[in-house]
Amino acid sequence: MSTEPNAAVADAPQTATPDSADASSSVVIETRNLSKIYRDFWGRKKVHALKSLDIEVRPGEIFGLLGPNGSGKSTTIKLILGLLFPTSGRVLVFDQDASETRKNERIGYLPEESYLYKFLTADETLDFYGRLFDLSASERRDRVSQLIEMVGLQGAKHRQLKEYSKGMTRRVGLAQALINDPDLILLDEPTTGLDPIGTREMKDLILGLRDQGKTVLLCSHQLADVQDVCDRVAILHQGELKELGRVSDLLKVQDVTEVHATGLSDAAKTEIADVIARHGGTVQSIDNPTATMEDLFLNIVRESEARPGARRVSQGSDAASANDGSSDSDGGQA
Ligand SMILES: Nc1ncnc2c1ncn2[C@@H]1O[C@H](COP(=O)(O)OP(=O)(O)OP(=O)(O)O)[C@@H](O)[C@H]1O
């Protein structure tokens, strides 16, 4: 998506205080029959980008908005920020209409593309955004150092952003989205361009935001990341809501029973298979579970950091051919 960074947020009047009358509200974002039609210069209908969307995002949850390219995710975010007006229906954020710019004081926004100023350092960037929110000099100092530490950029905070890797840029973007200590954070593709370690760290940061009681709306094409962090998801296709629910419920495979046990002998496994057959069930597999590729990758990198120079050798059948004579003989066996 191509929305300006914190455009709506920065537009908010800087002297107004947040409206806290809705502190006990059970819904943070509510879209009611929300539709958006983009029209051309002559007012003719060009694209029906969103069709009668009804979703609710609740306080303290991480809500995922998923869908293929062009399904209406960015349009939804722009409508939530009040950067676009609905063709019909409504968006309420903190019980206020999305066109009410004051509500944006309580929103942090990480756009998909970074629009940060390349010649500023991380410190200067966050200080700049702190000024937009009218934070005092001492508030800015405290908040900037707290956020820099939170996103792990202490060692690089005096370097200009043009020298930053994609992962570092993403982190400073997240810190910028949090400068106003928002209650609601909109994250558009937060893990784009990050390696598995950066991705894991970003996911941990997002989970940390939920632990602090923040509400997070996350758009992503990285389905594994969504599965890892989101409590509930909505899946859009061609502007229509196709699925909505708790991740754990949506992904549960019905009519398959999973049992995890340790220390079973082969004889015990055979006995279990017999019991299942006796009860009319079918054994699909009795096997060792597999870890995820992310777990494998992170373990290898952490091991390598702990023991530089050692080469890990898998016990898998391809290991011998993958292992050349230069590997260390004890190899840090998997
Ligand atoms: N300003 C615009 N004018 C005309 N059509 C637009 C405009 N912005 C978006 N669209 C169209 O609206 C539809 C939804 O676009 P949107 O950007 O919301 O999708 P998205 O789900 O965010 O896609 P992506 O995953 O690629 O970011 C698409 O068909 C897109 O071409």
The ligand as an SDF file (V2000), in Angstrom:
LIG
                    3D

 31 33  0  0  0  0  0  0  0  0999 V2000
   -6.8410    4.9460   -5.7260 N   0  0  0  0  0  0  0  0  0  0  0  0
   -7.3660    3.9090   -6.3750 C   0  0  0  0  0  0  0  0  0  0  0  0
   -8.0590    4.0810   -7.5150 N   0  0  0  0  0  0  0  0  0  0  0  0
   -8.6220    3.0520   -8.1610 C   0  0  0  0  0  0  0  0  0  0  0  0
   -8.5580    1.7700   -7.7250 N   0  0  0  0  0  0  0  0  0  0  0  0
   -7.8880    1.5340   -6.5960 C   0  0  0  0  0  0  0  0  0  0  0  0
   -7.2540    2.5700   -5.8480 C   0  0  0  0  0  0  0  0  0  0  0  0
   -6.6650    2.0320   -4.7650 N   0  0  0  0  0  0  0  0  0  0  0  0
   -6.9150    0.6950   -4.8280 C   0  0  0  0  0  0  0  0  0  0  0  0
   -7.6460    0.3900   -5.9090 N   0  0  0  0  0  0  0  0  0  0  0  0
   -8.1480   -0.9210   -6.3150 C   0  0  0  0  0  0  0  0  0  0  0  0
   -8.9370   -1.4310   -5.2510 O   0  0  0  0  0  0  0  0  0  0  0  0
   -8.7290   -2.8200   -5.1060 C   0  0  0  0  0  0  0  0  0  0  0  0
   -8.2730   -3.1050   -3.6770 C   0  0  0  0  0  0  0  0  0  0  0  0
   -6.9840   -2.5270   -3.5230 O   0  0  0  0  0  0  0  0  0  0  0  0
   -6.1940   -2.5580   -2.1400 P   0  0  0  0  0  0  0  0  0  0  0  0
   -4.9530   -1.7440   -2.3230 O   0  0  0  0  0  0  0  0  0  0  0  0
   -7.1050   -2.1840   -1.0480 O   0  0  0  0  0  0  0  0  0  0  0  0
   -5.8310   -4.1190   -2.0300 O   0  0  0  0  0  0  0  0  0  0  0  0
   -4.8120   -4.8740   -1.0400 P   0  0  0  0  0  0  0  0  0  0  0  0
   -5.5540   -6.0580   -0.5200 O   0  0  0  0  0  0  0  0  0  0  0  0
   -4.2480   -3.9350   -0.0440 O   0  0  0  0  0  0  0  0  0  0  0  0
   -3.6700   -5.3370   -2.0330 O   0  0  0  0  0  0  0  0  0  0  0  0
   -2.0910   -5.5960   -1.7660 P   0  0  0  0  0  0  0  0  0  0  0  0
   -2.0270   -6.8940   -1.0090 O   0  0  0  0  0  0  0  0  0  0  0  0
   -1.5490   -5.7230   -3.1420 O   0  0  0  0  0  0  0  0  0  0  0  0
   -1.5360   -4.4270   -0.9940 O   0  0  0  0  0  0  0  0  0  0  0  0
   -7.7190   -3.2380   -6.1610 C   0  0  0  0  0  0  0  0  0  0  0  0
   -8.4370   -3.7150   -7.2790 O   0  0  0  0  0  0  0  0  0  0  0  0
   -7.0290   -1.9200   -6.5070 C   0  0  0  0  0  0  0  0  0  0  0  0
   -6.5800   -1.9190   -7.8380 O   0  0  0  0  0  0  0  0  0  0  0  0
  1  2  1  0
  2  3  1  0
  2  7  2  0
  3  4  2  0
  4  5  1  0
  5  6  2  0
  6  7  1  0
  6 10  1  0
  7  8  1  0
  8  9  2  0
  9 10  1  0
 10 11  1  0
 11 12  1  0
 11 30  1  0
 12 13  1  0
 13 14  1  0
 13 28  1  0
 14 15  1  0
 15 16  1  0
 16 17  2  0
 16 18  1  0
 16 19  1  0
 19 20  1  0
 20 21  2  0
 20 22  1  0
 20 23  1  0
 23 24  1  0
 24 25  2  0
 24 26  1  0
 24 27  1  0
 28 29  1  0
 28 30  1  0
 30 31  1  0
M  END
$$$$
